[in-house]
Amino acid sequence: MCSSAGWCADRVSISRLLLGLLLAAAIGWLGYRRGSLARSGVLGAVLVGTAIVGFGGWAWATLLVVFFVSSSALSHYKAVRKEALAEKFSKGSRRDLAQTLANGGAAALIALAHALWPHPLWWPLFVGVIATVNADTWATELGVLSLRPPRLITTGRVVPVGTSGGLTLVGVSAALGGAALIGLVAAAFHLAQGQGALAAMQLLLIGAFSGLLGALADSLLGATLQAGYFCDACAQATERHPRHRCGAPTRRLRGWPWLDNDWVNFLSSLAGGLVAVAFWILIVG
């Protein structure tokens, strides 16, 4: 069965899964050597990459690679300046297993569903998910460098840099750019498959705005339901639990205890994917 994007969901071959495993392992090793992935993150990258190449195909895999390469490059951009904000975040710049699954797990499950139950809507759902995680990563990596302080998405009040739910013009613009990049690459595949310029432009816009809205959903969850903690020893707000970087225990100030940043990333990526599907149905039909 063929999708509306122009390629077919044929029976998944063992050779394609093996090729996906090799490529994902190579990318994971490179990410580890570059300092973008922790050891457990390599495992996550292999699981996600193998599933997307094996069950989705090359168009799907290309979007994942664009996300990984662009987000990894930005994580190293002005890294020294960002290091001062490290105490606010629950984890460092090296993505671990949970982070890789949070960013790519939903996409891998969609690729598997696409192989088992082929349907045209799996493709825009996948595009929206990848656009969201790319938008969120770009917003985080560039937004913290803004010269203007962020404002909380729920109240508009000024908050310290690195606060969950804080928005800056730089960050929102970066989110739109990151999402648009995914939409652009997806649109290029439409053109290559002879879908026409109009269909390609529609997909570009769907990717751009679903990714932006998904990233804003991430900020909204971060400002309301995500667990936030406080280190009394350092008198600093943080996402780290049960201990701060200084070694002192942290206490919860707000949010649901189970809803950490990884779960927020996963849920917001699904939200962005569903927005993309809604746009697809309204625009493409």
C-alpha positions in Angstrom: 0.0 0.0 0.0 1.3 3.4 -0.9 1.1 6.6 1.2 0.0 10.0 0.0 3.6 11.1 0.2 4.3 8.8 -2.8 6.2 5.8 -1.3 4.9 2.4 -0.4 4.7 0.6 2.9 5.9 -2.7 1.6 6.6 -5.7 3.8 9.5 -4.7 6.1 12.6 -6.6 5.1 15.3 -8.0 7.4 17.9 -6.3 5.2 16.4 -2.9 5.7 16.2 -3.4 9.5 19.9 -4.5 9.5 20.9 -1.5 7.5 19.0 0.7 9.8 20.8 -0.9 12.7 24.2 -0.2 11.2 23.4 3.4 10.3 21.8 4.1 13.7 24.8 2.6 15.4 27.2 4.7 13.3 25.3 7.9 14.1 25.1 6.9 17.8 28.9 6.3 18.0 29.5 9.6 16.3 27.2 11.4 18.7 29.0 9.8 21.6 32.4 10.8 20.3 31.1 14.4 19.7 29.8 14.6 23.3 26.1 14.8 22.2 25.1 11.3 23.6 25.8 9.5 26.8 26.5 5.7 26.6 22.8 5.0 27.4 21.9 7.6 24.8 23.7 5.6 22.1 21.4 2.7 22.9 18.4 4.9 22.6 19.6 6.3 19.3 20.1 2.7 18.0 16.6 1.7 19.0 14.9 4.8 17.5 17.0 4.9 14.4 16.6 1.2 13.6 12.8 1.4 14.0 12.5 4.5 11.8 14.7 3.3 9.0 13.3 -0.3 9.1 9.6 0.5 9.5 9.4 4.0 8.0 11.9 4.3 5.2 14.4 6.7 4.0 12.2 9.8 4.0 11.4 9.2 7.6 15.0 8.5 8.5 16.2 11.6 6.8 14.0 13.8 9.0 15.4 12.0 12.1 18.9 12.7 10.9 18.2 16.4 10.2 16.8 16.7 13.8 19.8 14.9 15.3 22.5 16.8 13.4 21.0 20.2 13.8 20.1 19.8 17.4 23.6 18.3 18.2 25.3 21.2 16.5 23.3 23.8 18.4 24.0 22.1 21.7 27.7 22.8 21.2 27.0 26.4 20.1 28.3 28.8 22.8 28.4 25.8 25.2 30.6 27.7 27.7 28.0 30.4 28.1 25.2 27.8 28.5 27.2 25.9 31.2 26.2 28.6 33.7 22.6 27.5 33.4 23.3 23.8 33.8 22.1 23.7 37.4 18.5 24.6 36.3 18.2 21.6 34.0 17.6 18.0 35.2 20.4 16.7 32.9 23.5 17.8 31.1 24.1 18.3 27.4 24.8 14.6 26.7 21.4 13.0 25.9 20.8 9.7 27.9 18.5 6.8 27.1 15.4 8.5 28.5 16.1 11.7 26.6 16.6 9.9 23.3 13.4 8.0 23.8 11.5 11.1 24.9 12.6 12.9 21.6 12.4 9.9 19.2 10.2 7.3 20.9 6.9 8.6 19.6 8.4 8.8 16.1 9.6 5.2 16.3 6.2 4.0 17.4 4.6 5.9 14.6 7.0 4.3 12.1 6.1 0.8 13.5 2.4 1.6 13.2 2.9 2.8 9.6 4.5 -0.6 8.8 1.8 -2.6 10.5 -1.3 -0.6 9.5 -0.5 1.6 6.5 -2.4 4.8 6.3 -1.8 8.2 4.8 -2.1 10.0 8.1 0.9 8.4 9.7 3.2 10.6 7.6 1.9 14.0 8.7 1.8 12.7 12.3 5.4 11.7 12.0 6.4 15.1 10.4 4.6 16.9 13.3 6.4 14.9 15.9 9.8 15.5 14.5 9.1 19.1 13.8 8.1 19.6 17.4 11.2 18.0 19.0 13.4 20.0 16.6 11.5 23.2 17.3 11.8 22.6 21.1 15.5 21.8 20.9 16.3 24.9 18.8 14.2 27.1 21.1 16.1 25.8 24.2 19.6 26.0 22.7 19.1 29.5 21.3 16.5 31.0 23.5 18.8 30.8 26.6 21.2 33.1 24.7 18.7 35.9 24.4 19.8 39.3 25.7 16.2 39.9 26.9 14.9 37.9 29.9 12.2 35.3 29.2 8.6 35.8 30.2 6.4 33.0 31.6 4.0 31.7 29.0 1.1 31.6 31.5 1.4 35.0 33.1 3.8 37.0 31.1 5.9 37.9 34.1 9.7 38.1 33.7 11.4 34.9 35.0 15.1 33.8 35.3 16.8 32.4 32.2 16.3 28.7 32.0 13.0 28.6 33.8 10.6 26.0 32.4 7.8 27.7 30.5 9.8 30.9 29.9 9.6 32.4 26.4 11.8 34.9 24.5 11.4 36.2 21.0 14.7 34.6 20.1 13.4 31.2 21.4 10.1 31.4 19.6 11.8 32.4 16.4 14.2 29.6 16.7 11.3 27.1 17.3 9.6 28.3 14.2 12.9 27.9 12.2 13.6 24.4 13.6 10.1 23.3 12.7 10.2 24.9 9.3 13.5 23.0 8.5 11.7 19.7 9.1 8.8 20.8 7.0 11.1 21.9 4.2 12.9 18.6 4.1 9.6 16.7 4.1 8.3 19.0 1.3 11.4 18.2 -0.7 10.5 14.5 -0.6 7.0 15.4 -1.9 8.6 17.3 -4.8 10.9 14.4 -5.5 7.9 12.0 -5.6 6.1 14.2 -8.0 3.4 15.5 -5.6 3.6 19.0 -7.0 4.6 22.4 -5.6 1.3 23.0 -3.9 1.4 19.8 -1.9 5.0 20.5 -1.0 4.2 24.1 0.2 1.3 22.7 2.3 3.5 20.2 4.0 6.1 22.9 4.7 3.5 25.1 6.4 2.0 22.1 8.3 5.4 21.1 9.6 6.4 24.7 10.5 3.2 25.6 12.5 2.5 22.2 14.0 6.1 22.1 15.3 5.8 25.6 16.7 2.5 24.8 18.4 4.0 21.6 19.8 6.9 23.5 21.2 4.5 26.0 22.8 2.6 23.1 24.4 6.0 22.0 25.8 6.4 25.4 27.4 2.9 25.3 28.7 3.3 21.9 30.4 6.7 23.1 31.7 5.1 26.1 33.4 2.1 24.3 34.9 2.3 20.5 35.4 6.0 19.7 35.2 7.6 19.0 38.5 9.8 21.9 39.7 12.2 21.7 42.6 14.3 24.1 44.8 17.7 23.7 46.4 17.7 25.4 49.8 21.5 25.2 50.0 22.0 27.2 46.8 18.7 29.1 46.9 18.1 28.1 43.3 15.1 26.7 41.4 16.0 23.5 39.5 14.6 20.5 37.6 17.1 18.2 39.4 15.8 15.6 41.8 16.5 14.2 44.3 19.8 16.1 44.6 21.1 19.4 43.1 24.5 19.6 41.4 25.9 20.8 44.7 24.9 17.5 46.4 22.2 19.0 48.6 18.7 17.5 48.4 16.0 19.3 46.5 12.3 19.8 47.5 9.4 19.9 45.2 7.7 23.2 44.7 5.1 22.4 42.1 3.8 20.1 39.5 3.3 16.3 39.3 6.2 14.3 40.6 6.2 11.9 37.7 6.1 14.6 35.0 9.7 15.4 34.4 11.2 17.1 31.3 11.5 13.8 29.4 7.8 13.1 29.8 7.0 16.7 28.8 9.1 16.3 25.6 7.3 13.1 24.8 3.8 14.4 25.3 4.4 17.7 23.5 5.8 15.8 20.5 2.6 13.8 20.3 0.6 17.1 20.6 2.5 18.6 17.7 1.9 15.4 15.7 -1.8 15.6 16.3 -1.9 19.3 15.3 -0.1 18.3 12.1 -2.8 15.6 11.4 -5.5 18.2 12.0 -3.9 20.7 9.7 -3.4 17.9 7.1 -7.1 16.9 7.2 -8.3 20.6 7.0 -5.9 21.6 4.2 -5.1 18.5 2.2 -8.4 16.6 2.9 
